[in-house]
Amino acid sequence: MAGVADAVAVARVGELAPGQTKKFLLHRGDREEECFLVNHNGALYAYVNRCCHIPMTMDWIDNQFLTEDQRYILCATHGACYLPQTGECIVGPPLGKFLTPVPLHVRDGEILASWP
């Protein structure tokens, strides 16, 4: 199981202001996962960049994941809305399903992400 030792730096503490997002890649062997970090009201969350309904990336413009009012993570393909705090879909076809969370840790001012 992946842990802090396997984590990679994806941002610096304070780099993302509330409402900002940032994509990053995680590697394990020959597998690669595109993920994203989101600052929602000052708290950081990270998820695999793949919708629960259709396994496609979610950003509507490169690295844009939030609705205009910054309340929800939005899937550009079909408009599903997910809660940033939990990754739960509250609007759209995958209603009640969850995005795959990416564990985050902070060490020496860096935000580290681990394989989900």
C-alpha positions, 0 to 999 in steps of 0.5 A: 500500500502506498504511503508518505514514502511513495508520495510526490510533491504536487504543490507548495503550501499556499500555492493555490488560492481558494477556487484554484485547481492544479493537475498533476500525474502520479506514476506507479510502475507502468501506470499513470494517473492524471489527478487534480488538486483543488482548494475549496474554501481554503481546504485542499482535496485531490481526486483522480481526473476521471468522471464516475459516469463516463471514464473521461477527464473532467476539466472543461478547459485545461485545469478548470474543474469548478463551477463558475460559483466555485461550489462544485467540481464539474464534469465538462462532458455531461455536467455532473456536479461533485462535492469538493469535500467528499467527491460525491456526485450530487447532480447528474447520471452518476448520482451518489457515486464518488470520485476516487480520492488521492491521499494528501500529506504536507511535509516541509511546506510541500503538498504530497500526493500518494497513489489512490 
